[in-house]
Structure formats: structure tokens, C-alpha cells
Amino acid sequence: MPKTFAQDSVGLVSPQTLHFDQPLELASGRCLDSYDLVIETYGQLNSDASNAVLICHALSGHHHAAGYHSEDDRKPGWWDAYIGPGKPIDTNRFFVVSLNNLGGCHGSTGPVSINPATGKPWGKDFPKLRVRDWVNSQARLADRLGIEQWAAVIGGSLGGMQAMRWALEYPNRLRHCVVIASAMKLTAQNIAFNETARQAICADPDFRDGDYLAAEAYPKDGLSIARMIGHITYLSDDGMGQKFGRDIRSGSFERGTDEPVEFQIESYLRYQGSAFSGSFDANTYILMTKALDYFDLAREYDNDPVKAFSGAQCKFLVVSFTTDWRFAPERSREIVEALIGADKAVSYAEVESEYGHDAFLIPIDRYYQLFTQYMNGVSADL
Amino acid sequence: MTQAPVQNSLMATELRTDLDIIQAWIKPDSRVLDLGCGDGSLLQNLRDNKQVNGYGLEIDPQQITTCIGKGLNVIDQNLDQGLHNFGDHSFDSVVMTQALQTMHAPDQVLLEMLRVGKECIVTFPNFGHWKARWHLVVNGRMPVSDLLPYQWYDTPNIHFCTFKDFEYLCRELDIHIIRRQVVAETPVGRLLKDVRPNLFGDTAIYHLRKRA
């Protein structure tokens, strides 16, 4: 008997691959002559193509944002809590487009794809990408789908950076920009975490200077440690304390026993690292973290964020979470101040949460309500 | 005591609320910052009737969500932490309705409002109202009324003043009172508020500017 999905789920979904032949000039000066983008869509595009919403994914995200690929899937897409019939990004009203960005490892052209020039995987030779390259490729995707203007471009973290870049690069092609747990540029501490993660990958003997695919090796341990480092920074001290405390998974501190003790948090982190490294590409991880590090919204605007946003035409919603120290509320407030300075329409909410940076993925009542209210306004503008 | 140039048009103001009066004082197409904007009623009216480009600051999560639902610009910000993130004279008007008495440092808030705004409008309940005086003098208890419905221990209103107190502070801070309007809730109060505003006025609305 076929499994039934929840009423507010988009249910079974399947990705599709779109091929692009028009060369894409990259910020690095290099060029991708052709490329594939893997996407999923939920809901129906209306007759005047005005109800389309673009979802931009974060560091480890991909096209599978909502629903299930099979009836046996244990988990739905990564943002299923917020995308579906009756949810904030309501698929009864919006045509939702989610893609795997270029350089990714879930089907879109990236380091694991075959380089047509050599017939071998790109590996470390895949061009370095900037956020603007993703935005440009997403604009090509919009063209392909017949979407002249997005009702909203929405993203959390690195996805929020893409949404902001959209507002600057294609001001007439979006009406709303939703920026969640993001920043106009990373802090030194944030870059430091990314570099430590990258070094963990590079130090793995199986990394082979990035040529592991050719050597049929894989730096699984290095990527695991990179993910563990990242994961710590996505949680809050309090949240981690409440979830794991000093709980012991095995062993004992009893006198007279020499049994090694394993804390729950150790086991949890190792599991997260291992699960991630089994399904992610190390070169993609390096590429994505570099794009994060390089992003600086106002760099080309004399480092003046007000000047940067002055050309934007859309309305903005900015959301941050109290215990997020990787993309702290202060970073979001900087975005808001620049937008007010540039006389742009903006609302800002700082949501109480114990979940750290990961909060943007998690159902939180206040976040859910305000997101719903904002998206109601987006659909009223259709 | 400097007397404010009070605008006494009894007939015209009889049926107006403080929000109506504020709206009348704000110029069309101007840039307005509403401190403690609540459910956004004022901003909504200003947007719909005067094409005002307004932003509201609020800390109550429910109110923020309500404002977002109305399509208003609302910023989650605690006023007690100041307005340091706003530039000098970056708004035409800065408005604060019925919240000055809840601030930790009302004098600093006033100065901040006049730094950020070219003008500001504040409203607050009159602690010199005869009912408040009656409560204290006759009953020996801190006043509790419809306008001030809290007990002394749970009230958010921590810095009460009378109209006279406020005008004294304005003089101290070199603030020019452009105009003042007094609102009274009852018909009798409306008759008497212009004779003895500090005794019969429930709420005052002040339009202020920093002296050059």
C-alpha cells in the first residue's frame, strides 16, 4: 500500500537536470562552456509567471529542499519545515524553485563532474566560484523557466548572501529578498573556522593535493573532521549542553575501572562527520567555504553597504537567532542598518532560540509565524 | 516656567485621538521613525494617508509579527539600548507614543530622538492629572486608573512626570516646544483641560525641536 505523506508535505518529488550551453563567464576570469543544474520545483507556476520563489542553499545544501524522493525516505528535504502546502513558503500559492549550485556535489556541474576538455573529473581544477557566479547561473535558470521576476529570493546563511547579491545584481528581477542568519561578510573568526576545516581536509593523506578522484582515494577522515568543526559552530553552547550535557555513552568513571569513557557529544559529532563525509565531496567543501570567505557585499561599492544597497528595488526581511554565534544577530543588524540608510523597505526580527546557527532550519514558533506573515504579504503582491 | 505655545482649538480636537493629532503634524512623503510602534497603527495610517516612508522599532515579538503582517517596516530593537545605529538627522520625524515613561533614561532618549530626527513628537500620560493626585493624596495609594492600570510593583511605567515636569526638562535640555496638544478622555475633562491642562489633561502630545 502506498505510503501517505502529511497534508502539509509536498509529497513525492523528483529532481530534474537542466543543461546549459551558453558559456558562463566567472568572477575568476575563467569560463564554464557548458554546465548542468539539478533542480526541484514545488507548486505550479501561474499564468503570468509572477509567483516564483527561488530557494538559495547554504554551505552543505542542495536542490532537495522539500518532500521525499521515495516512500522509503526517512527524512524529507532540508527545509521541509518551511516549504509545503500551508507552510510559510506555501506551495499552494508559490512556484518554488530549489537548485544545487554550481560547484556542488549533488548533480550540478562541480568538481566530481567530468571535465569535457580532459574526459576526467574536474577535481581540484574546477574553477573557483564566487557568490555572484551562482547568482548569474540562477538568473540563467530563471530565463530557462520563463521567470522574468521572482516573487521572492530566499536564503539562509550562505543562501542569504546569494539573495542579497540578487538584489544588487538583478534589482528588477525580484520583488522580495529574505535574508536569514546571514552576513554582508564573514568575520576573521568565521574565516578562521573555515580555514581550520579546510586544513583538516588537506592534511588527510588521501586528499592527494585535491587529486584524490584520479587516485581513486577519498579524504573521508579529513572531511569528517572538517564537518565536526563546522557542526560545533552551528550549535550553541547552551543548546549543546541541554542536548548532551556530560552524558556518557559508554565506559565509567568508577574507581578501579580503566574503561575508556565516551561522551555522548563525541559519539554524536563523529556520527555527523562520518555521515556527511560519506555523501559530500571534499573539493566542493573547499570551494563552498572559499566562496563564503570571499563574499563581501560592499567591496565593489567603496566598502559602503548603504551605497551597495542603494540600487536595490525589492523589499527585505532579515531574520537572526539569539544564540547564533557563527552568523551573529549583530551581522544581521548591520544589514538592516545599511538598508534603512539606503531608504529601503525592511523588517527585522531577532528570534529567541537555543539552536545556534542551525535554528534557521528548525521549526520555531515565532520564526514560523513571522515568516508566514511576511510571505502572505509577498503573495498579496502577486 | 516657559509657557508652551499651546494650540487650543477645543471644538476641533474633541473627537480626535492622540494618533490623529500626530498624523496631522507629520508632513506627507517624509521619513518617520516610530519608537515602540506597537501594532503599527500609526505607521499604517501614515503610509496609507500621507505616503510616509516609516520604520517602527519594537521589541514585543507578537507586535513585530503583526506589523510584518501589515506590510510595515518593523525593526526588532530595544530602545533602552539607544539609537546609536541611526545617523544624525536621518529622519524627518521621530515619534514615541506613550512609552517615554517606560524608559530607563527618558532624558537621554529625548536627546537621542532629537539627534536622529529633525523634529520629534512624544506623547505620555499626565501624572499630574487630578485623579492621580486624588489617589495619592486622599487614598495614600499609588494611582491606578484606566490609563495607568498597573500596580506600583508590576508597572512598566517607571519614570512618571507631569506636563510641568516635562516642560521643565525641555528647558533644561534646550529643547524647543513647537506645539503642545492636551487630550482628555471625559467630556468634563475636555472642557477643563485647556484651563488647567496639568490637572485635567490625560495625555499630552508634544512637538519638539532642538534649539540650534
Interface residues (C-beta under 8 A of the other chain):
Chain A: L317 R333 V336 E337 I340 G341 D343 A345 V346 S347 Y348 A349 E350 V351 E352 R366 Q369 L370 Q373 Y374 N376 G377 A380
Chain B: R31 N53 Y55 P61 I64 T65 T66 C67 I68 G69 G71 L72 N73 V74 I75 D76 Q77 N85 F86 G87 S90
